[in-house]
């Protein structure tokens, strides 16, 4: 799992990996499409919307926290694939 940020500037959408996210004590950070999100990389088994994925987040002071999330839309990934012949 990689943390990514999606944003739009001047009508151009971009996405980039981020090393870490700031989460203040007692605060909240929402991971969602179009903003900060968790991206699965190196997937060897096809996944579809609605599948569940287990992963672990590592916090600087709180340690590891096991999470489960549902797979969302994957259309953005397909835009970057090579055309099929």
N, C-alpha and C positions, 0 to 999 in steps of 0.2 A: 504494500500500500504506500502510495506517495501522497503527500499533501500538495494540492494545486490551488491556484487562484485564477479565476476567470474574471475578466473585466472588459468593458467596452469604452473606448476613447475615440472621439471624433468619428463615430460610426464604424470603427474597426474593432472586432472582437479578438481577444488574445487570451492565452492560457499559459501559465508558467508554473513550474514546481517551486515550492517554498520549503526552506530548511526547517522552519519552526513557526509556530503561531503563538502570539501573546495571549495569555488567558489570565486575567487578573484574579486574585483570590476572591472567591465568592461570586465571580462573574460568569458570563455565559458566552459561548461562541457557537454559532449555528453553522454546520456544514451543509451546503445545499447547492444544487446546480445554479450556475450563473454567479457564483461567489467562491468562497473557500469550499473545497470538497476533497474527499478521499478518492483517489484514482487507483484502481487495481491495475498492476502492470505484470507482464510475464505470465498471463493466464494461459494455461495449457488445456483447460476444459471449457468448452463454450458455455456461456452464461446467458440468461435471459432476464428481462425485467421481472422483478418479483422474487427472484432467487435470493436466498440469504447467504451472507458471507460473514465469517467470524474473523476478527483481527484484534490486535492489541495496540493501544495507544500508550506511548511512554511519555510521562510528564516529568519535568525536571525535579520537582519536589514531592509529587504525589506517587511517583513510581509508575507501575504498569496497571492499566485498566483494560480488561477484556470487553470487547464490544461486538455486537451483531448488527448488521445493517442490511437493508434490502437493496438489490441491484436496481438502478434506475435506467433511464434512457441511455443508449449507447450510440446514438446517431452521430455525435461529434467524432467518435473514433472512426466511423466508416468514411467520413469525409477525407481522411488522411491516408486511406488504404490505396494501394496501387489498383488501377482498373483491372478487372478480370477479363481475360481474353476468351 
